[in-house]
Amino acid sequence: MPESAIEQVRESLDALYRAESGRILATLIRLLSDFDLAEDAMQDAFAAALDRWPQDGVPANPRAWLVSTGRFKAIDTLRRRARFDASQEKIAEQLETEPPDGVVGEDGSVEDDRLRLIFTCCHPALAAEARVALTLREVCGLTTEEIARAFLTGAPTLAQRIVRAKTKIREARIPYQVPSPEELPERIGAVLQVVYLVFNEGYSASSGASLTRADLSAEAIRLGRLLVELLPEPEVMGLLALMLLQESRRAARTSPTGELVLLEQQNRSLWNRLQIAEGVQLVERALSSRRFGPYTLQAAMAAVHSEAVDSGATDWPQIVALYGALMQAAPSPIVELNRAVAVAMRDGPEAGLTLIDALLARGDLENYHLAHSARADLCRRLGRTAEARSAYERALTLTRLEPERRFLEKRLRELGVGSGVK
């Protein structure tokens, strides 16, 4: 068989893996009720495709072919295991005789397999940190190492967390399904938290050469739309609005060479006005309910920014007021930091610096690079060059993103010194 035919199939499979592996895995988990078996079955299916498709041609419905092949590969695996464990033969027989209904369901349906999977991964029987890790691994396809870096955890520790979560799901017989309407309100909070964490990893990657991962943000927004269809509650709408409004700035957040561009310096003509319009409409619906929470408040702030023609026209008093409400709804040191930056924009850098210094004195954000970066910027504006230099250097030692490192190094050069940090 020509090497070119094999290479062409390999390229098609690589593209298919990037676009569809998450959905294929979710469907296999539904069919097999076993995370590890489904993961192995999917890999076996792609290997079989690489072997068969150059000869047989790419099937009309590649995703259905891969799901079906993965299912049969799993049955074969169970039969091999049956030599050591008779119960595996019974499971194989059950999988073989049961029709795989809804193997490839309609995209965008509320009964989307990935939505089923995220509710399973976010089940309240699992520890909070396990929900996030399992969702990022199984729903979003991040590697264990990527998740560990994102949450400043060792990879072995993170791997054990995922293993324990899978074991808990299996032993507790946690169902792979969207909860009933009666169960949804108490289950939705954990799901919203995980979806937003996924979005944030895509909107502002935790480490690496790129500032963002558009595939993760797009997946989080897709899940957000499904959740709004499933449960159009104010906070669900607020989260989708927040993601849309933040995502609307993606094209302006970096220069053509990949350099970080701060909000105040962004070319707002590059902002996505369709996403802004949809986000603002969702914010207004959520606020009108008067039953909103932290996601809606953050979305409201993003909407205020989106309505300003430039940074100077931003309604900073309104932003500060919204941060005050957010402090009541979901107090945290990072919310305090963001409020301090807003206060600096409203009342001047000295006022903001006083608040940030108090935060750092408490020790809450000592290892958070954005706290030191914000302090450095305010010191720079006040002409306190030595303090600005020290704070920029501290931020530089803490950031894991190359675009942020280059930005901080540029700031240090502007102060007339090299960074001195390797």
matplotlib code that plots the C-alpha trace (Angstrom):
import matplotlib.pyplot as plt

x = [0.0, 1.4, 3.1, 1.2, -2.2, -1.1, 0.2, -3.1, -5.1, -2.8, -3.4, -7.2, -7.1, -5.0, -7.5, -10.4, -8.7, -8.3, -11.9, -13.9, -11.9, -13.7, -17.1, -16.0, -14.6, -17.8, -20.0, -17.7, -17.8, -21.6, -21.7, -19.0, -19.6, -15.8, -13.4, -10.2, -11.8, -13.3, -9.9, -8.2, -11.0, -10.8, -7.0, -7.5, -10.2, -7.9, -5.1, -7.5, -8.6, -4.9, -4.6, -7.9, -8.8, -5.9, -7.2, -11.0, -11.3, -12.5, -16.1, -19.0, -19.4, -16.0, -17.1, -19.7, -17.2, -14.7, -17.3, -18.6, -15.0, -14.1, -17.1, -16.1, -12.4, -13.6, -15.7, -12.6, -10.6, -13.2, -13.2, -9.4, -9.7, -12.4, -9.6, -8.7, -12.1, -15.3, -17.4, -15.7, -17.3, -20.8, -20.1, -18.9, -22.0, -24.2, -22.4, -22.6, -26.3, -27.5, -28.1, -25.8, -28.7, -27.7, -24.1, -23.5, -26.5, -27.3, -24.7, -26.0, -28.7, -29.4, -28.7, -25.1, -22.8, -20.2, -22.8, -23.7, -20.0, -19.5, -22.4, -20.8, -17.4, -19.0, -21.0, -21.2, -20.0, -16.5, -14.2, -14.2, -10.6, -11.3, -14.2, -12.1, -9.2, -11.5, -13.4, -10.3, -8.8, -11.9, -14.1, -11.4, -8.6, -5.8, -2.9, -2.2, 0.9, -1.1, -3.7, -1.0, 0.7, -2.6, -3.3, 0.3, 0.2, 2.7, 1.7, 1.8, -0.5, -2.8, -2.8, -3.7, -6.6, -8.0, -7.6, -9.4, -12.3, -12.7, -12.7, -15.3, -17.6, -17.3, -17.7, -20.5, -22.2, -22.6, -24.9, -23.8, -26.7, -28.0, -29.7, -33.5, -35.1, -35.5, -31.8, -30.4, -30.5, -28.2, -25.9, -25.5, -23.1, -20.3, -20.7, -20.6, -17.4, -15.7, -16.9, -15.5, -12.2, -12.0, -12.8, -10.1, -7.5, -8.3, -8.7, -5.5, -3.4, -1.6, 1.7, 3.5, 4.4, 0.8, -1.3, -4.5, -6.0, -8.9, -10.1, -10.7, -12.5, -14.7, -15.5, -16.4, -18.8, -20.4, -21.0, -22.3, -24.9, -26.0, -26.4, -28.5, -30.8, -31.0, -31.4, -32.0, -31.4, -29.8, -26.4, -26.2, -27.0, -24.5, -21.7, -22.3, -22.5, -19.2, -17.4, -18.8, -17.8, -14.3, -13.9, -15.0, -11.6, -9.4, -8.2, -7.1, -5.3, -2.1, -0.2, 0.5, 3.8, 2.1, 2.9, 0.5, -1.7, -3.4, -7.1, -6.5, -4.3, -6.4, -7.7, -11.4, -12.4, -11.0, -13.5, -16.2, -19.4, -21.7, -20.4, -20.7, -24.3, -25.2, -23.3, -25.0, -28.4, -27.8, -26.5, -29.6, -31.8, -29.9, -29.9, -33.6, -34.3, -32.7, -31.5, -28.1, -24.7, -20.9, -20.9, -23.5, -21.8, -18.5, -20.4, -21.9, -18.4, -17.3, -20.3, -19.4, -15.9, -17.5, -19.7, -16.7, -15.2, -11.8, -10.3, -10.7, -14.5, -14.9, -17.4, -15.0, -17.3, -19.8, -17.0, -15.9, -19.5, -19.9, -16.7, -18.2, -21.2, -19.0, -17.0, -20.3, -21.3, -18.0, -15.2, -11.6, -8.2, -8.2, -11.5, -10.0, -7.0, -9.1, -11.2, -8.0, -7.0, -10.4, -10.1, -6.7, -8.4, -11.2, -9.3, -5.6, -2.7, -1.9, -5.4, -5.0, -1.5, -2.6, -5.1, -2.7, 0.0, -2.5, -3.3, 0.3, 1.0, -1.6, 0.3, -2.7, -1.2, 2.5, 3.0, 0.4, 2.3, -0.5, -0.5, 3.1, 2.6, -0.3, 1.8, 4.7, 2.4, 1.1, 4.6, 5.7, 2.8, 3.8, 7.5, 8.6, 11.1, 13.0, 9.8, 8.4, 11.6, 11.5, 7.8, 8.2, 11.2, 9.1, 6.3, 8.7, 9.9, 6.3, 4.7, 4.7, 3.6, 6.1, 4.0, 3.7, 7.4, 8.2, 5.8, 7.4, 10.8, 9.7, 8.5, 11.8, 13.7, 11.4, 12.6, 16.1, 17.4, 17.6, 15.5, 18.3, 16.0, 16.6]
y = [0.0, 3.4, 5.3, 8.4, 6.7, 5.7, 9.3, 10.8, 8.5, 9.4, 13.1, 12.5, 10.5, 13.1, 15.8, 13.5, 12.8, 16.5, 17.2, 14.1, 12.1, 13.7, 12.8, 9.3, 8.7, 10.0, 7.7, 4.7, 5.5, 5.5, 2.2, 0.5, 2.1, 1.9, 4.9, 2.9, 0.3, 3.1, 4.9, 1.7, 0.9, 4.3, 4.0, 0.5, 1.9, 4.6, 2.0, -0.2, 2.7, 3.4, -0.3, -0.6, 2.8, 2.9, -0.3, 0.1, 3.9, 6.4, 5.4, 7.8, 8.3, 8.0, 8.8, 6.0, 3.6, 4.4, 4.1, 0.7, -0.6, 0.6, -1.2, -4.5, -4.0, -3.7, -6.9, -8.7, -7.3, -8.5, -12.0, -12.2, -11.2, -13.8, -16.5, -15.0, -13.6, -15.3, -12.2, -10.5, -13.0, -12.1, -8.4, -9.1, -11.1, -8.3, -5.7, -7.9, -8.6, -5.1, -2.7, 0.3, 2.8, 6.4, 5.6, 8.9, 11.1, 14.4, 17.2, 19.9, 17.7, 18.1, 14.4, 15.0, 12.3, 14.8, 16.5, 13.2, 12.7, 16.0, 15.4, 12.1, 13.6, 16.4, 14.0, 15.2, 11.8, 12.8, 15.2, 18.7, 18.5, 15.1, 16.5, 19.1, 16.8, 14.1, 16.5, 18.1, 14.6, 12.8, 15.6, 18.0, 15.6, 17.4, 15.2, 14.5, 16.7, 19.6, 19.4, 19.1, 22.3, 24.1, 23.4, 23.5, 19.8, 17.0, 14.7, 11.5, 13.1, 14.2, 10.8, 9.1, 11.6, 10.6, 6.9, 7.3, 9.2, 6.5, 3.8, 5.7, 6.0, 2.3, 1.1, 3.5, 2.7, 6.4, 6.6, 8.0, 10.3, 13.8, 14.3, 14.5, 18.0, 17.6, 16.8, 19.5, 22.6, 20.9, 19.5, 22.4, 24.5, 22.0, 21.7, 25.4, 25.7, 23.0, 24.5, 27.8, 26.3, 24.6, 27.9, 29.7, 27.2, 27.9, 31.7, 32.1, 29.0, 28.1, 27.5, 27.1, 29.1, 30.2, 32.6, 30.8, 27.5, 28.3, 24.7, 24.5, 27.8, 26.8, 23.5, 25.3, 27.6, 24.7, 23.0, 26.3, 26.5, 22.9, 23.8, 26.9, 24.7, 22.2, 24.5, 28.2, 29.5, 33.0, 31.7, 29.3, 32.2, 34.4, 31.9, 31.6, 35.4, 35.7, 33.2, 34.9, 38.4, 37.3, 35.2, 38.2, 39.8, 36.9, 38.4, 41.6, 40.0, 39.2, 41.0, 39.3, 38.1, 36.6, 39.3, 40.0, 43.1, 44.5, 45.4, 49.1, 48.9, 46.5, 47.4, 47.2, 47.1, 43.5, 42.5, 40.1, 42.1, 39.1, 37.4, 40.7, 41.2, 37.7, 38.0, 41.3, 39.9, 37.0, 39.3, 41.4, 38.3, 37.0, 40.4, 40.9, 37.7, 39.2, 35.7, 36.0, 35.2, 35.5, 34.5, 37.0, 39.8, 39.0, 39.0, 42.4, 43.8, 42.3, 43.9, 47.3, 47.0, 45.9, 49.0, 51.5, 52.8, 52.9, 52.4, 56.0, 55.8, 52.8, 53.3, 52.5, 53.5, 50.9, 48.3, 49.0, 48.7, 45.4, 44.1, 45.1, 43.0, 40.1, 40.4, 39.8, 36.9, 35.1, 36.7, 35.7, 37.4, 37.4, 39.3, 41.7, 42.1, 42.8, 45.3, 47.1, 47.5, 48.9, 51.3, 52.4, 53.2, 55.1, 56.9, 56.8, 54.4, 55.4, 54.2, 50.9, 50.3, 50.7, 47.9, 45.6, 46.1, 45.1, 42.0, 41.0, 41.7, 39.1, 36.6, 35.4, 36.2, 36.0, 33.4, 34.8, 36.5, 38.8, 40.4, 41.4, 42.5, 44.7, 46.2, 46.8, 48.6, 51.0, 51.7, 52.4, 54.9, 56.6, 56.8, 54.4, 52.7, 50.6, 49.1, 48.6, 46.8, 44.5, 43.6, 42.9, 40.6, 38.8, 38.3, 37.1, 34.3, 33.1, 33.2, 30.0, 31.6, 32.7, 35.7, 37.0, 36.5, 38.5, 41.2, 41.5, 41.6, 44.4, 46.4, 45.9, 47.1, 50.2, 50.9, 50.9, 47.6, 44.0, 41.4, 39.5, 36.5, 33.3]
z = [0.0, -0.9, 1.9, 0.8, 1.5, 5.0, 5.7, 4.4, 6.7, 9.6, 9.1, 8.9, 12.1, 13.9, 12.9, 14.0, 17.3, 18.1, 17.1, 18.2, 20.8, 23.7, 22.3, 21.3, 24.8, 26.5, 24.4, 25.1, 28.9, 28.6, 26.8, 28.8, 32.3, 32.9, 32.4, 32.0, 29.7, 27.5, 27.3, 26.2, 23.7, 22.1, 21.6, 20.2, 17.8, 16.5, 16.0, 14.1, 11.9, 11.0, 10.0, 8.1, 6.5, 4.1, 2.5, 3.1, 2.8, 5.4, 6.4, 5.8, 9.6, 11.1, 14.7, 14.6, 13.2, 15.9, 18.7, 17.3, 16.9, 20.3, 21.8, 20.1, 21.2, 24.8, 24.5, 23.2, 26.2, 28.6, 27.1, 27.5, 31.1, 31.6, 31.7, 35.1, 36.2, 35.2, 35.9, 32.9, 30.6, 31.9, 31.3, 27.8, 27.0, 28.3, 26.2, 23.2, 23.5, 24.5, 21.5, 21.7, 21.5, 20.7, 19.8, 18.2, 19.2, 17.7, 18.4, 20.6, 22.2, 25.9, 26.1, 24.9, 26.2, 27.3, 29.4, 31.0, 31.6, 33.3, 35.7, 36.5, 37.1, 39.2, 41.4, 45.0, 46.2, 44.9, 46.7, 45.2, 43.9, 42.4, 40.4, 38.8, 38.0, 36.6, 34.4, 33.0, 32.3, 30.9, 29.5, 28.2, 27.5, 29.4, 30.4, 34.0, 33.8, 32.4, 35.2, 37.8, 36.5, 36.4, 40.1, 41.3, 42.3, 41.7, 38.8, 40.9, 43.5, 40.7, 39.1, 42.4, 42.8, 39.4, 40.1, 43.4, 41.7, 39.1, 41.7, 43.7, 40.7, 40.0, 43.6, 44.4, 41.1, 40.4, 37.4, 34.0, 33.4, 33.5, 37.0, 37.2, 37.3, 41.1, 41.6, 39.2, 41.5, 44.1, 41.5, 39.2, 41.5, 41.2, 37.5, 37.0, 39.0, 36.9, 33.6, 34.5, 35.6, 32.2, 30.5, 32.5, 31.6, 27.9, 28.3, 30.4, 30.2, 33.5, 31.9, 28.6, 25.5, 24.6, 26.6, 25.7, 24.5, 22.3, 22.2, 25.9, 26.0, 23.1, 24.8, 28.1, 26.1, 24.4, 27.7, 29.0, 26.2, 26.9, 30.6, 29.8, 27.6, 30.4, 33.3, 32.4, 35.9, 36.5, 37.5, 34.6, 32.3, 34.2, 33.7, 30.0, 29.7, 31.6, 29.3, 26.1, 27.3, 28.2, 25.1, 23.0, 23.7, 22.6, 19.3, 21.1, 24.1, 22.2, 19.5, 16.1, 17.6, 20.6, 23.2, 26.0, 25.6, 28.7, 28.7, 28.8, 25.7, 23.6, 20.2, 21.0, 17.3, 17.5, 20.1, 18.9, 18.9, 18.4, 21.5, 23.4, 22.3, 23.4, 26.7, 27.6, 26.8, 29.1, 31.9, 31.7, 31.9, 34.9, 36.7, 36.2, 38.2, 41.3, 42.1, 40.7, 42.2, 41.6, 38.0, 37.0, 39.0, 37.2, 33.9, 34.7, 35.2, 31.9, 30.3, 31.7, 30.1, 26.8, 26.6, 27.1, 23.8, 25.5, 29.0, 29.9, 29.3, 31.7, 34.5, 37.3, 40.1, 38.8, 38.6, 42.2, 43.4, 41.6, 43.2, 46.6, 45.8, 44.7, 48.0, 49.8, 47.6, 47.2, 49.3, 48.3, 48.3, 44.5, 44.4, 46.9, 44.6, 41.6, 43.6, 44.6, 41.0, 40.2, 43.2, 41.8, 38.5, 40.3, 43.0, 41.9, 42.3, 45.9, 47.0, 45.2, 46.5, 50.1, 49.6, 47.8, 50.4, 53.1, 51.2, 50.7, 54.4, 55.3, 53.2, 51.2, 47.8, 48.5, 45.8, 43.3, 40.5, 39.5, 42.9, 42.6, 39.0, 40.0, 42.9, 40.5, 38.0, 40.7, 42.0, 38.5, 38.0, 41.3, 40.2, 43.0, 40.6, 43.0, 44.5, 41.0, 39.9, 43.0, 42.5, 38.8, 39.6, 42.2, 39.7, 37.1, 39.4, 39.9, 36.4, 34.3, 31.0, 28.5, 27.2, 30.8, 31.3, 28.2, 29.3, 32.7, 31.2, 28.9, 31.9, 33.6, 30.6, 30.5, 34.0, 32.7, 34.0, 32.9, 34.8, 36.4, 36.5, 34.6]

ax = plt.figure().add_subplot(projection="3d")
ax.plot(x, y, z, "-o")
ax.set_aspect("equal")
plt.show()
